[in-house]
């Protein structure tokens, strides 16, 4: 991959080059990781219906749920609300998986 930067001040061009290069390296590292493992796992709470809809439309599958996971987390962080989106009690976590 080639990136050319031209007609800029020298210092500005160097900064932009570094930013572009670091983004390319990160994206190539991410791509290699995904090619190696071929799986992406997502975790969301049971009240996030919009997130579930979003992920399932993109071929993620619910593989299991962790019963009372949020209740256990609430012991460590009491500020987690009891009631979430659409007045649904927040208790469990759902794990979704996408094979690439």
Backbone as ProteinMPNN parsed JSONL, in Angstrom:
{"seq_chain_A": "XXXXXXXXXXXXXXXXXXXXXXXXXXXXXXXXXXXXXXXXXXXXXXXXXXXXXXXXXXXXXXXXXXXXXXXXXXXXXXXXXXXXXXXXXXXXXXXXXXXX", "coords_chain_A": {"N_chain_A": [[0.848, -1.164, 0.0], [0.566, 2.205, -0.806], [1.05, 5.495, 0.231], [0.838, 8.779, -0.619], [1.944, 12.012, 0.182], [1.758, 15.319, -0.592], [2.695, 18.679, -1.582], [2.569, 20.144, 0.884], [3.333, 21.834, 3.958], [6.471, 20.967, 5.36], [6.601, 20.041, 8.107], [3.9, 19.609, 8.751], [3.226, 17.672, 6.865], [4.835, 15.518, 7.741], [3.651, 14.92, 10.22], [1.062, 14.152, 9.437], [1.7, 11.96, 7.871], [2.712, 10.175, 9.816], [0.4, 9.741, 11.338], [-1.34, 8.557, 9.418], [0.162, 6.271, 8.77], [0.276, 4.939, 11.242], [-2.43, 4.325, 11.575], [-2.832, 2.594, 9.412], [-1.107, 0.476, 10.091], [-2.336, -0.399, 12.446], [-4.808, -1.221, 11.421], [-3.999, -3.304, 9.722], [-2.888, -5.055, 11.6], [-5.194, -5.682, 13.058], [-6.686, -6.921, 11.056], [-5.088, -9.204, 10.527], [-5.32, -10.482, 13.006], [-8.094, -11.056, 13.053], [-8.229, -12.747, 10.831], [-6.771, -14.891, 11.751], [-8.171, -15.861, 14.054], [-10.889, -15.83, 13.387], [-13.332, -15.375, 14.663], [-15.687, -13.346, 16.363], [-16.685, -12.243, 19.438], [-19.417, -10.912, 21.246], [-20.799, -9.139, 23.98], [-23.73, -8.308, 25.67], [-26.202, -6.673, 27.706], [-29.367, -7.971, 28.908], [-31.405, -6.1, 28.458], [-30.894, -4.523, 26.253], [-32.336, -4.226, 23.615], [-32.222, -2.909, 21.154], [-29.493, -3.144, 20.543], [-29.286, -5.919, 20.351], [-30.953, -6.38, 18.153], [-29.523, -4.954, 16.197], [-27.035, -6.402, 16.107], [-27.889, -9.011, 15.437], [-28.988, -8.655, 12.917], [-26.691, -8.4, 11.527], [-25.61, -10.886, 11.269], [-24.774, -12.044, 13.684], [-24.967, -14.471, 16.236], [-26.858, -15.527, 19.04], [-25.247, -17.264, 21.475], [-25.123, -18.154, 24.102], [-26.369, -17.366, 27.402], [-25.53, -15.507, 30.315], [-26.636, -16.099, 33.275], [-27.826, -13.938, 35.773], [-25.544, -12.325, 35.681], [-25.328, -9.519, 35.608], [-26.464, -8.893, 38.04], [-24.515, -9.902, 39.748], [-22.375, -8.246, 39.023], [-23.38, -5.877, 39.958], [-22.939, -6.062, 42.667], [-20.32, -5.312, 42.916], [-20.308, -2.865, 41.641], [-22.531, -0.833, 42.626], [-23.974, 1.197, 41.379], [-25.048, 0.406, 38.967], [-28.014, 0.358, 37.181], [-31.245, -1.01, 38.196], [-33.413, -1.268, 36.504], [-33.666, -1.17, 33.015], [-33.477, -0.238, 29.54], [-36.621, 0.234, 27.916], [-38.081, -0.38, 30.191], [-37.226, -2.831, 31.206], [-36.108, -5.237, 33.505], [-32.703, -5.377, 34.456], [-30.683, -8.06, 34.393], [-29.231, -10.233, 33.266], [-26.544, -11.302, 31.045], [-26.051, -11.473, 27.54], [-24.393, -13.478, 25.228], [-23.023, -13.116, 22.105], [-22.005, -14.415, 18.937], [-19.98, -14.162, 16.052], [-19.009, -15.73, 13.178], [-16.327, -15.31, 11.03]], "CA_chain_A": [[0.0, 0.0, 0.0], [1.346, 3.42, -0.931], [0.364, 6.74, 0.55], [1.646, 9.934, -0.987], [1.542, 13.313, 0.701], [2.498, 16.284, -1.39], [2.311, 20.091, -1.521], [2.257, 20.575, 2.243], [4.492, 22.204, 4.743], [7.213, 19.766, 5.74], [6.236, 19.53, 9.439], [2.535, 19.1, 8.68], [3.284, 16.426, 6.1], [5.393, 14.458, 8.595], [2.651, 14.536, 11.219], [-0.016, 13.424, 8.77], [2.251, 10.662, 7.474], [2.762, 9.32, 11.0], [-0.972, 9.369, 11.696], [-1.825, 7.604, 8.429], [0.911, 5.029, 8.895], [-0.142, 4.217, 12.454], [-3.762, 3.775, 11.321], [-2.685, 1.446, 8.51], [-0.524, -0.627, 10.866], [-3.36, -0.922, 13.336], [-5.825, -1.946, 10.669], [-3.409, -4.564, 9.267], [-2.791, -5.937, 12.763], [-6.545, -6.142, 13.347], [-7.061, -7.851, 9.993], [-4.373, -10.464, 10.771], [-5.935, -11.107, 14.176], [-9.383, -11.624, 12.661], [-8.001, -13.882, 9.93], [-6.266, -16.024, 12.527], [-9.144, -16.405, 14.989], [-12.132, -15.993, 12.629], [-14.494, -15.291, 15.548], [-15.865, -12.135, 17.153], [-17.685, -12.41, 20.489], [-19.988, -9.689, 21.785], [-21.6, -9.345, 25.183], [-24.634, -7.201, 25.974], [-27.169, -7.008, 28.749], [-30.653, -8.446, 28.397], [-32.341, -5.016, 28.163], [-30.472, -3.787, 25.053], [-33.024, -4.808, 22.46], [-31.695, -2.289, 19.935], [-28.189, -3.756, 20.264], [-29.549, -7.286, 19.881], [-31.485, -6.266, 16.789], [-28.4, -4.522, 15.357], [-26.059, -7.482, 15.934], [-28.483, -10.158, 14.758], [-29.115, -8.311, 11.499], [-25.347, -8.518, 10.968], [-25.24, -12.303, 11.311], [-24.299, -12.515, 14.979], [-25.903, -15.432, 16.823], [-26.804, -15.679, 20.495], [-24.754, -18.615, 21.734], [-25.56, -18.493, 25.448], [-26.532, -16.212, 28.278], [-24.946, -15.663, 31.646], [-27.714, -15.765, 34.193], [-27.489, -13.112, 36.941], [-24.224, -11.683, 35.547], [-25.445, -8.102, 35.983], [-26.687, -8.871, 39.49], [-23.192, -10.099, 40.37], [-21.6, -7.014, 38.775], [-23.971, -4.835, 40.805], [-22.323, -6.179, 43.996], [-19.07, -4.56, 42.837], [-20.65, -1.499, 41.228], [-23.954, -0.676, 42.956], [-24.623, 2.23, 40.572], [-25.707, -0.197, 37.797], [-29.457, 0.443, 37.455], [-32.038, -2.236, 38.248], [-34.307, -1.264, 35.349], [-32.975, -0.609, 31.856], [-34.249, 0.212, 28.389], [-37.979, -0.301, 27.762], [-38.547, -0.829, 31.52], [-36.868, -4.241, 31.383], [-35.126, -5.444, 34.581], [-31.379, -5.776, 33.964], [-30.199, -9.172, 35.214], [-28.396, -11.214, 32.578], [-25.767, -10.911, 29.869], [-26.18, -12.348, 26.392], [-23.155, -13.589, 24.467], [-23.259, -13.332, 20.679], [-20.789, -14.799, 18.225], [-20.011, -14.074, 14.59], [-17.907, -16.39, 12.478], [-15.924, -14.516, 9.87]], "C_chain_A": [[0.897, 1.231, 0.0], [0.491, 4.62, -0.588], [1.293, 7.874, 0.21], [1.082, 11.198, -0.387], [2.394, 14.341, -0.003], [1.915, 17.679, -1.21], [1.845, 20.525, -0.139], [3.528, 21.085, 2.887], [5.161, 20.926, 5.238], [6.758, 19.196, 7.087], [4.822, 18.962, 9.44], [2.49, 17.772, 7.939], [3.811, 15.268, 6.917], [4.367, 13.978, 9.616], [1.53, 13.718, 10.582], [0.466, 12.045, 8.343], [2.272, 9.698, 8.653], [1.372, 8.842, 11.391], [-1.506, 8.323, 10.724], [-1.137, 6.257, 8.564], [0.46, 4.239, 10.115], [-1.531, 3.617, 12.264], [-3.685, 2.552, 10.414], [-2.12, 0.251, 9.264], [-1.563, -1.236, 11.788], [-4.396, -1.718, 12.565], [-5.276, -3.269, 10.142], [-3.25, -5.554, 10.416], [-4.165, -6.52, 13.083], [-6.985, -7.178, 12.323], [-6.378, -9.205, 10.19], [-4.977, -11.216, 11.944], [-7.244, -11.786, 13.784], [-9.214, -12.814, 11.738], [-7.55, -15.111, 10.709], [-7.388, -16.668, 13.349], [-10.511, -16.623, 14.364], [-13.404, -15.937, 13.469], [-14.505, -13.925, 16.23], [-16.971, -12.417, 18.156], [-18.128, -11.041, 20.981], [-20.789, -10.046, 23.021], [-22.447, -8.099, 25.401], [-25.604, -7.634, 27.06], [-28.533, -7.315, 28.135], [-31.63, -7.326, 28.029], [-32.013, -4.258, 26.874], [-31.055, -4.407, 23.787], [-32.53, -4.203, 21.143], [-30.343, -2.885, 19.553], [-28.376, -5.176, 19.737], [-30.059, -7.286, 18.446], [-30.352, -5.929, 15.813], [-27.451, -5.685, 15.058], [-26.645, -8.663, 15.158], [-28.704, -9.884, 13.279], [-27.779, -8.442, 10.778], [-24.747, -9.896, 11.214], [-24.541, -12.748, 12.586], [-25.381, -13.408, 15.568], [-25.74, -15.444, 18.335], [-26.373, -17.111, 20.765], [-25.053, -19.079, 23.16], [-25.787, -17.216, 26.242], [-25.95, -16.546, 29.637], [-25.988, -15.156, 32.642], [-27.171, -15.031, 35.409], [-26.118, -12.439, 36.859], [-24.271, -10.218, 35.977], [-25.696, -7.974, 37.481], [-25.37, -9.041, 40.246], [-22.325, -8.846, 40.199], [-22.088, -5.881, 39.665], [-23.407, -4.891, 42.226], [-21.021, -5.38, 44.055], [-19.338, -3.094, 42.524], [-22.146, -1.276, 41.442], [-24.689, 0.356, 42.094], [-25.262, 1.683, 39.292], [-27.208, -0.223, 38.078], [-30.14, -0.929, 37.465], [-32.92, -2.392, 37.02], [-33.599, -0.556, 34.199], [-33.921, -0.118, 30.789], [-35.6, -0.492, 28.335], [-38.531, -0.897, 29.058], [-38.296, -2.311, 31.77], [-35.858, -4.353, 32.53], [-33.803, -5.965, 34.002], [-30.831, -6.844, 34.901], [-29.095, -9.974, 34.538], [-27.563, -10.574, 31.472], [-25.971, -11.955, 28.777], [-24.865, -12.321, 25.62], [-23.515, -13.933, 23.022], [-21.941, -13.633, 20.004], [-21.022, -14.627, 16.727], [-18.785, -14.773, 14.053], [-17.591, -15.578, 11.24], [-15.535, -15.382, 8.706]], "O_chain_A": [[1.883, 1.282, 0.735], [-0.642, 4.75, -1.052], [2.421, 7.926, 0.7], [-0.126, 11.433, -0.44], [3.621, 14.241, -0.008], [0.786, 17.84, -0.745], [0.827, 21.206, -0.013], [4.638, 20.811, 2.432], [4.493, 19.926, 5.501], [6.55, 17.988, 7.199], [4.573, 17.934, 10.07], [1.787, 16.851, 8.353], [3.303, 14.151, 6.809], [4.228, 12.777, 9.849], [1.104, 12.705, 11.137], [-0.276, 11.068, 8.442], [1.894, 8.535, 8.512], [1.185, 7.675, 11.735], [-2.064, 7.312, 11.149], [-1.786, 5.215, 8.48], [0.28, 3.024, 10.044], [-1.792, 2.513, 12.741], [-4.402, 1.576, 10.631], [-2.601, -0.87, 9.097], [-1.658, -2.458, 11.898], [-4.818, -2.784, 13.014], [-6.002, -4.263, 10.113], [-3.452, -6.754, 10.234], [-4.287, -7.716, 13.35], [-7.586, -8.193, 12.677], [-7.018, -10.245, 10.037], [-5.131, -12.437, 11.895], [-7.481, -12.942, 14.133], [-9.962, -13.787, 11.836], [-7.906, -16.238, 10.365], [-7.536, -17.89, 13.339], [-11.231, -17.53, 14.783], [-14.452, -16.408, 13.026], [-13.458, -13.412, 16.626], [-18.079, -12.789, 17.769], [-17.318, -10.124, 21.116], [-21.383, -11.121, 23.102], [-21.949, -6.976, 25.328], [-25.795, -8.827, 27.298], [-28.809, -6.96, 26.989], [-32.612, -7.594, 27.336], [-32.806, -3.417, 26.452], [-30.345, -5.03, 22.997], [-32.43, -4.903, 20.135], [-30.074, -3.107, 18.373], [-27.705, -5.586, 18.791], [-29.637, -8.104, 17.628], [-30.234, -6.535, 14.748], [-27.103, -5.928, 13.903], [-25.966, -9.247, 14.314], [-28.614, -10.804, 12.466], [-27.741, -8.579, 9.555], [-23.533, -10.047, 11.348], [-23.794, -13.726, 12.573], [-26.571, -13.134, 15.418], [-24.624, -15.379, 18.849], [-27.038, -18.059, 20.346], [-25.22, -20.275, 23.396], [-25.436, -16.122, 25.799], [-25.887, -17.705, 30.048], [-26.183, -13.953, 32.817], [-26.178, -15.449, 36.004], [-25.585, -12.021, 37.887], [-23.352, -9.734, 36.637], [-25.196, -7.047, 38.119], [-25.147, -8.392, 41.268], [-21.625, -8.439, 41.127], [-21.304, -5.026, 40.078], [-23.396, -3.876, 42.922], [-20.659, -4.84, 45.101], [-18.687, -2.199, 43.063], [-22.941, -1.508, 40.531], [-25.92, 0.377, 42.088], [-25.954, 2.425, 38.596], [-27.635, -0.765, 39.098], [-29.676, -1.876, 36.829], [-33.15, -3.505, 36.549], [-33.012, 0.511, 34.376], [-35.02, 0.355, 31.078], [-35.707, -1.672, 28.667], [-39.353, -1.813, 29.023], [-39.069, -2.967, 32.467], [-34.854, -3.64, 32.533], [-33.79, -6.871, 33.17], [-30.547, -6.568, 36.067], [-28.12, -10.352, 35.189], [-27.838, -9.46, 31.026], [-26.053, -13.153, 29.046], [-24.295, -11.254, 25.391], [-24.216, -14.91, 22.756], [-20.887, -13.169, 20.438], [-22.103, -14.907, 16.208], [-17.658, -14.45, 14.426], [-18.49, -15.203, 10.488], [-15.169, -14.867, 7.649]]}, "name": "protein", "num_of_chains": 1, "seq": "XXXXXXXXXXXXXXXXXXXXXXXXXXXXXXXXXXXXXXXXXXXXXXXXXXXXXXXXXXXXXXXXXXXXXXXXXXXXXXXXXXXXXXXXXXXXXXXXXXXX"}
